[in-house]
Every structure is written in structure tokens, then in C-alpha cells.
């Protein structure tokens, strides 16, 4: 997943918040530059709750943070 924005710092943390069901498994976060983050993850949905919608939060090492609500949806398997 690619996150675009501004002000990202090396060492930023990405979290998924507010969704129902299985938590998303983050395998790696790479801050490419102040405007781009690449997140490697295993998207998980066991199908018990239908589509899962998550807020995505980026937290910089200096404590600044920003979140985009309903930014990531994981569909249930067919």
C-alpha cells in the first residue's frame, strides 16, 4: 500500500484503527521521502463481519500524527 501526503519522517509508524474483525498485519513500513510511505502488509478478513473499513494513522517520531478515516477496506473472501 502506498500512502501519499506530506511531512512524513524517517521512522514513522503506520497503524490501522477502528475496524471490526481481524487486525491488519503490518510487515514493514518504508518512508520513501517526506511525501510517500510504502506499507507492506497481510490484509486480513475472516468474512464474519463483511467488508472491514479501517482508519489509517501515520505517527512521526516527533509525535506529530494524522489519520485518514475510512481509508482502507478489506473485502471478505468470496
LOKOLPA-262089 format. One record per atom (N, C-alpha, C, O): residue in one letter; x, y, z negated. Coordinates in steps of 0.05 Angstrom, whole numbers, plus 32768, in hexadecimal, padded with zeros to 4 digits. Atoms other than C-alpha are relative to their C-alpha. Example, Ala and Ser with C-alpha at 12.3 -4.5 7.8 and 13.67 -1.06 7.14 Angstrom:
A80127FE88000 A80F67FA67F64 A801280188000 A802780187FF3 S7FF07FE88001 S81117FEB7F71 S7FF180167FF2 S7FFB802C7FEE 
END
This chain:
X80117FE98000 X800080008000 X801280188000 X802680197FF2 X7FF17FE78000 X801A80468010 X7FEF80167FF3 X7FD880197FFA X800D7FE9800D X800880817FE4 X800E8019800A X8027801B8009 X7FF57FE77FF8 X801280C68000 X7FF580167FEE X7FDE80157FE5 X80077FEA8011 X801081067FD9 X801880147FFF X802480198013 X7FE97FEF8004 X804481357FBC X800A80007FE3 X7FFA7FFA7FD1 X7FF57FFE801B X8072813C7F80 X80077FE67FF3 X800B7FE57FDB X7FF8801A800B X808280F27F78 X801E80017FF9 X802E800B8007 X7FE58001800A X80C180E67F50 X800B7FE37FFF X7FFB7FD17FFB X7FF5801B8003 X80F180AA7F50 X7FF87FF57FE5 X7FFA80037FD1 X8008800D8019 X80D980797F1C X7FE280037FF9 X7FDA7FFB7FE4 X801D7FFD8005 X808F808B7F23 X7FF37FE57FFC X7FFC7FD18007 X800F80188006 X805E80577F0A X7FE48002800D X7FD88018800C X801A80017FF4 X801F80437F2F X7FEF7FEC7FF0 X7FF77FD67FEA X80138011800E X7FE280267F0B X7FE58001800E X7FDE8014801A X801C80037FF7 X7F9D800E7F1F X7FEE80017FE8 X7FF37FF27FD5 X80107FFC8018 X7F6780247EEF X7FE27FFF8007 X7FDA8005801D X801D7FFD7FFE X7F1C801E7EE4 X7FF27FEB8010 X7FD97FEB8011 X800D80157FF1 X7F0E7FE17F0F X7FF67FEA7FEE X7FFE7FE77FD8 X800B8017800E X7EE77FA47EFA X800D7FE7800B X80147FE68023 X7FF580197FF6 X7F027F5D7EFF X801E7FFF7FFC X8029800B7FEA X7FE480058003 X7F497F477F09 X801180198005 X800B80288017 X7FEE7FE97FFD X7F807F7B7F00 X80117FFB8019 X80187FE48020 X7FEF80027FE8 X7FAA7F8A7F3E X801D7FFB7FF6 X802680077FE2 X7FE580088008 X7FF07F6C7F3A X801480108010 X8018800B8028 X7FEC7FF07FF3 X80257FA07F4B X801B7FF27FFF X80257FEA7FEA X7FE6800E7FFF X80667F7F7F63 X801780148002 X802D800D7FFA X7FEB7FEC7FFD X808D7FBE7F74 X7FF6801B8007 X7FE2801D8015 X80067FE57FF9 X808B80097F7A X8019800D800A X802E800D7FFD X7FE97FF37FF4 X80BA802F7FA8 X7FF8801D8007 X7FE680228017 X80047FE47FF9 X80BB807B7FA8 X801280068017 X802B80088014 X7FF17FFB7FE8 X80D180897FEF X800B801C8001 X802380218007 X7FF97FE38001 X80D280D57FE8 X7FEB800E7FEF X7FD880007FE6 X80147FF38011 X80AB810A7FC2 X7FE37FFF800A X7FD180067FFC X801A80017FF4 X807080FE7FF1 X7FF57FE48005 X7FDE7FE1800D X8008801C7FF8 X806D80B27FF9 X80097FEC7FEB X80207FEC7FE2 X7FFA80178011 X806980757FCC X7FF67FE7800E X7FE07FE78019 X8008801A7FF6 X8067802D7FE4 X7FFC7FED7FE9 X800E7FEA7FD9 X800680138015 X80467FFB7FB6 X7FFC7FE4800C X7FED7FE1801F X8003801C7FF8 X804D7FB07FBF X7FEF7FF37FEA X7FF57FF57FD3 X8012800B8014 X80147F8A7F9E X7FF27FE7800A X7FF07FE38022 X801380157FFA X7FE97F4C7F9C X7FE5800A7FF8 X7FDE800C7FE1 X801B7FF78006 X7FA27F647FA3 X7FF07FE87FF7 X7FF17FD38004 X800E8017800B X7F757F387F79 X7FE280067FFD X7FDB801C7FF4 X801C7FFE8005 X7F2A7F2D7F78 X7FF57FE38000 X7FF77FD58014 X800A801C8002 X7F0A7EEC7F5F X7FE47FFD800B X7FD97FE7800A X801A80017FF4 X7EC87EFE7F7F X7FE980027FEC X7FD180037FF4 X801580008014 X7EA17F007F3D X7FF2801B7FFE X7FDB801C7FF4 X800B7FE58003 X7E947F4B7F41 X7FFB800E801B X7FF58026801B X80027FF37FE6 X7E8F7F587F8C X801980108005 X802E800B7FF9 X7FE87FEE7FFB X7EBE7F8E7FA7 X8008800E7FE6 X7FF880177FD7 X7FF57FF28018 X7EEB7FAC7F72 X800C801A800A X801C801B801C X7FF77FE57FF9 X7EF87FF67F76 X8011800B7FE9 X8009800B7FD2 X7FEC7FF78014 X7F3580137F52 X8008801D8005 X800A8026801C X7FF27FE77FFF X7F5080587F42 X801D7FFA8001 X80277FE77FF6 X7FE380047FFF X7F9A805F7F53 X800D80187FF3 X8007802F7FFA X7FF27FEB800E X7FC680877F24 X801E7FFE8004 X802A7FE88004 X7FE37FFE7FFF X800E809E7F2E X800980117FE9 X7FFF80277FE4 X7FF47FF28017 X803680B27EF1 X801E80038004 X802C7FEF8007 X7FE37FFB7FFD X807A80D37EF9 X800E7FFD7FE5 X80027FFE7FD0 X7FF180038018 X80B280C97EC7 X7FFE80187FED X800280167FD5 X80037FE88011 X80A881117EAE X7FE580037FF3 X7FDF80167FE5 X801A8000800D X806181007E99 X7FEA800B8011 X7FD28009800A X80157FF67FEE X803C81237ED2 X7FF27FE8800C X7FFE7FD48012 X801080167FF6 X800480F87EEC X7FE9800B8012 X7FE08021800E X80177FFA7FEF X7FCE80F87F21 X7FF27FE68007 X7FFF7FD2800A X800F80187FF9 X7F9680C87F32 X7FED80068017 X7FE3801D8018 X80147FFE7FEB X7F6A80BD7F6F X7FEB7FEB7FF9 X7FF07FD37FF9 X801680128007 X7F2780A07F5C X7FF67FEF8017 X7FF67FF9802E X800B80127FEC X7F0B80657F82 X80117FFE8019 X80077FFD8030 X7FED7FFF7FEA X7F4980627FAD X80077FE5800C X80137FE48022 X7FF7801B7FF7 X7F5380177FB4 X7FEA7FEC7FFB X7FE07FE97FE5 X801680148001 X7F1F7FE27FC3 X800B7FE58008 X80187FE2801C X7FF8801B7FFA X7F2B7F977FC1 X7FE67FF08004 X7FD67FED7FF2 X8018800F7FFA X7EF57F6F7FE4 X80027FE37FF5 X80187FD87FF3 X8000801C8009 X7EE07F2B7FCA X80077FEE8018 X80017FF4802F X7FFA80127FEA X7EF97EF07FF2 X7FE77FF5800D X7FD27FF28000 X8018800A7FF3 X7EC97ED48026 X7FF77FE57FF6 X7FE37FDA8000 
END
